[in-house]
Amino acid sequence: MRTLFLVQGEGRGHLTQALSLAQILQVAGHEVIGAIVGVTAERDVPSFFREAFAAPITPVFSPGLVYNTGTNALEPFKTTIRAIRDIRPFWRSLKQVKQIIDTQKPDVVVNFYEMLGGLTYALLRPSVPMVCIAHQYMVYHPNFQCPAGKWFYRQAFTINTQLTCFGARELLALSFDKQPDEPRRHLRIVPPLLRQEVIDMKPTMSDFLLAYVTQPGLKTELLKAHQQNPQVPMHAFHAGTQKPDEFIDETLTYHAINGKRFLEFMAQCKAVVTTAGFESVCEAAYLGKPALMIPQPNHYEQACNAIDGQRAGVGVAATDFDLSQLLAYLPHYDSPVSERFRAWHAQGYFLFLAALNRAILPKSKPSGGFLSTRVRQLLRS
């Protein structure tokens, strides 16, 4: 089976999921022929992905999210304005994606929550079947809990999610734990995709907390939390740090973003402090490290992740960098959660291969029928 990936380049979660699936396919004897990665003028394909992904990578323009540099809040209005402003280059990107699919002729396209995929299939209708993979598709599941009183953000999140998956044969929703499938929505619940490097880790226990933040404004919040708890040792990987190690004081050290080193620190730490990105929380759960999950302001997806992660027992949801909340939670952390998480993750190899094999069967439902279903759902939203 020849597989082509479409990957959202925002953050690191979808990129690491693509690396994980590529490892599964390689073990199974299949071929990943390339990856189309959505980029912006400010955000290129990250070096960790270029170094680890064996097949050719094609960066293609795709509108990104806009954050307030002072408060770290996601700004939906500015994000929408940017997307409208970039409509012409975005249309060229859709045609470029269609041309790549037509030229390379994969057996299946796997889309990791990239809007380029959904809109290419909606408007240009490639003949190759597409399967979409993301935690965000849990929003279509009746058991998925969302923040109350955020109607506008829920609608924006739902619409954005629908734009990524028009034309898909199946939606594979990554979940912290096993949930029933939703056949009428072509939704199957699957385990998280974790890199082999995480699976091979041998966790130990030290006394320090590990923080991971990607937005520059979060550095202020991180420092404030440290000043309120100076007795707690903490290592922080931060996107604004250029040095491998930057010693702030006796109990706080900053580190430049480095995937390999971050995992090494995670395997040793007592707990993880992070924005509520799905991938980092799953890595922590696999290694038995509880997480303090802090959604970025106005980031509805992360707010959902934090609620869902707390429900699954992998950590505690918070609204800010309140280390006292995490320290109070640690004695109550249910360590068997990690064992159950590992057992659920182990089922992924067969579930992902089965889904991709179903997609390429001639009897699979054509993309036009599923597209019509999703359009009706969008109109009803």
N, C-alpha and C positions, 0 to 999 in steps of 0.2 A: 504494500500500500504506500503510495506517494502522497505525502501530506504537506500542505502549505499553511503557514501560520500567518494570522493577522493579529497584531498585538498593540494594545494601547500603551504608549510610552510614558504616561503620567505616573509618577511614583515608581516603585519597584515591584509591587505585588503581581501585576499581570505578566511582567517580564520574567520573574522567577517561576511563575506557574508555567510559562511556556518552556523554560529550561527543564522543568520537572517532567512535563509531558514528553519532551524530546528524548529524555533519558528512558522513559517507559517504552516509547516506540522503538528506540534503538535496541533495547534488550529483547523486544519481541520480534526483531528482524525487519522492521519497517523503515522507511526512509523519510526524513524531513528534508524537503528540497529547498526550503528557504523561509524567510520571515519578512513580512512587510510590517514596519514599525511606525506608528503615528508619532510625528515630531512637530515641533514649532521652531520659530526662529530663535527662541531663547532656550529650547530644550532639545538636544540631540539624543541619539541613541546612547545610553549610558555605557561606560567602558566595561563594567562587569558583564554586561550582556554580550557585547562584541567579543570579549575574551572567551566566554564560555560556550557561545552558540556556534556549532560547527558548520552550519550551512550558510549560504550567502544571505546578507541582510540588506533590505532595500528601505531606506528611510523615506517616508511620504508625509507631506504636510497634512496635519489634522488639528483643528482648533483645540487649544488647551484651556484649562481652568484658570481663573484669575483670582488671586488672593490679595487681601489687603496687607501690605508689607509691615504696617504698624501693629495690627491686631491679629494677623494670621487668619482672619475670617474669610471664608469663601464668599465671593461676591457674584451671586447669580446674575444680577442685571448686567454687570460689566462683562461677564462671561458670555451672555447672550449677545450683547452689542458686538463683541469681538467676533463671534461666530457669524453674525450677519455681515459684518465688514469684510470677512474673509470668504464670502460665499463663492466668488469666482475662482480663487485658487483651490478652494475645497472641491469644486466641481471638476477641476482638472485632476485633482487627486483621485476622485472616483473613477474617472476614465483611465487613469494610470493603473489603479488596482485591477480594473476589468481587463486591461491589456496584459498585465502580468499573469492573471489567472488563465486567460485564453492562450498565452504563449507557453507557459510552463505545464499546463494540462495536468494538474494534480488530480488524484482520485477524490480527495476531500479537502476542504478548507476548514481550518479550526480558528475561530475568532475569539480572542481573549478581550472582549468588551471594548472593541474599537468601533466607533461609529462609522468609520470608512467601510467596514464590512456590511453592516446592516443597510446603509443607504446605497451601496453599490448593488446589493442584491435587490433592493426595492426598486431602483430606477433603471439599472442596466441589465439585470437578470442574467448573471452568468449561469451556465448549465451545470457547473460542478456543485455537488451538494456541500452545504455548510453546517457545521456544528458550533454552537456558541458555549463558552465556558466562563463562568464568573460566579463569585459569591452573590453579586448583586441580583441574580435571577431568583434568589430566595424571596424577593419582594412579591413574587407571584404565588407564594405558598401561604396557605391559610394559617399555618402555625408561626409564621414569622412576625415578631413583635416590632412595632415601629414607635417612635416618640409621639406622644399625644400633643395635640394643639399646633401642629406644624403642617397644615393643609397645603400651603403654597409649596413648601420644600418637598413634600411628598409627591405632589403632582409633577414638579420639575424633575425629581429623581426618577419617577416612573416613566415619564415621557422620554428622558434621556436613555433609560435602559431599553425601552422599546425600539428606539432608533438604532441600537446596536445589533438587534437580532431579527430584523425583517428577513424573511426567506429561509430561516434556519430549519433544518430537519428536526433537530432536538435542541433543547436548552439543558445544559448540565450545570446545576446549581451546586456550588461547593458549600458544604455545611460543616459546622463544628461537630455534629453528630447525626446519626441516621434518622431520617424522616421519611414518611410515605411519599411516593411519587405522585405527580398530578398529571395523569395521561391526557386529560382534556386540554391541557395547556402545553402538551409536548414537553413537560418538565420532569426531569429525573434528578434525584438528589444523590450526589456523589461526595466522596471524601475530599479533603483539601489536597492540593498538589504540593508536595514538599520535595525539595532537592535532595539528591542522594547524600550530599554533604551533611544535611541535617540528620538524616536517618543513621548515618555512620557515627554521629557524635556520641561520646560516652559522658553523660552529664555528671558533674560533681556539685558540691555545695560550698560556696564561699559566703562572706558576710556582706558583699556589696550589692547595690542595686544597679541595674543597667538601663540606661535611657537611650531612646532612639527618636530623633526628631528630624524632619526634613525641611520645614519652613523656617527661614531666618528669624522671624518674630518670636518663635517659641523659645529661643535661647534666653530671652529675658525671663520668661515664666520658669524655665528650668533653674536659672540662677536664683530666683526668688525662693523657689522651693528648697534649694540647697541652704540658703541663708536661714531659713526657718528650721532646718534640721541639720545643722552643721556636723552633728555627731555621726550621721549616717554616711558611710563610704559610698561613692557613686562614680561610675564611669558613664560618659555620655558621648554617643556617636552623633555628630551634628553636621549638617550639610554646609554650614558656614565656617567650619574648621578646616584649615589647610594642612596643618602639621599632623603627622601620625599620632603624636602625643603632646598635649598642651596641659601642663600641670597648673591648675588654678590655685589650689591650696592642698592641705594635707588629706582632705577627704573627697576632693572633686578633681577629675581629670577629663578633659575633652579629647576626642579622637576624630580624625578625618573618617568620612564614610569609607568603609572597606568591608565588603561582604564576608570575606573569609575570617577576618579578625573579629567582626561583630558576632559571628556564630561561635567562635572560640570563647568570647566573653559570655555569651548567653549560656553556653554549656556549664559555666562556672558560677554564675550569679545566683543570688537569692530570689530575685524577682525582677520583672521587666516593667519599665515605665515607658509608655509609648502612646502616640496618637492611635486611634482605634482602626488602624489598617488591618485587614483580615489576615494578610500573609504573616506579618510579624507575630501576631497573637497566636496563630496556629503553630509557628515554629516554637514559641515558648511553651505552648501546651504539650507538644510532642516531647520536649525536653523536661517536662515536669516543673516549669517555672511559671508561677502565677503572674498575671499581668494587671497593671493599673491602666485602664483604657480611657484615654482622654480625647474625645472627638474635637476636631478643630471647629471653631465657631461657624455656624451656618452650613457645616458639612453634614448633610442629612444621612448620607451613606454611612459615615463613620459613627454617627449617633445610633443608627440601627445596629451596626456591628457591635458596639459596646453593650447594648441591651441584650443582643443575642448571645454574646460571649459570656455575659454574667449569668444568663439563663442556663447555658451549658456548663457553668461551673469552672471556666478556665481563668476567671479573674473577676475584677470588680470595676464597674463603670464609674467614672467621675466626670465632673464638669471642669476641673482645673488640676494643676499639678499639686495635689494635696497628698503629700507623702504620708501624713499621719493616717489617712484613710487606708492606704495600702498596708502600713505597718500594723494597723488594727485588724486587717483582714487576714494576714498571713497565718496566725494560729488556727484559723478556721478553714484554711484551704484543704480541700478534699483530695489528697494525693492520688487515690485510685482513678480520678478523672483522667489523668495522663495515660493510665493503662487502657482505659476504655477508648480514649482518643487514638492510641496506637493501634488497637484492634480494628477500629473503624477505618483508619488510614490504610491498613493492610489490604482492605477489599478493593482499593482504588485501581490497582493494576488491571484486574479483570473487568471492572465496570467501565473504565475508559476505553479499553480495546473493544469491548462489546458494543459500545455506543458508536465508535467510528466504523466498525464493520456493518452495523445496521444502516448507517447513513449511506453507504455505497451500494446497498442492495437495490436492484431495480424496482422492487415492490414498495420502496420507501415512498412516503407521501410527497408529491411534487411541491417545490417551493412556492408556487403560486397559491396553492390552497392555504398553506400556513401563513403566507403574507396577507391574504384576505382576512384570515382570522385575527391577526395582530392589528390590522387597520381598524377592524370593527371594535376591538378592545380599546384602541387609542381614542376612537371617537366617543366611546362610552365613558372614558375617564373624566 
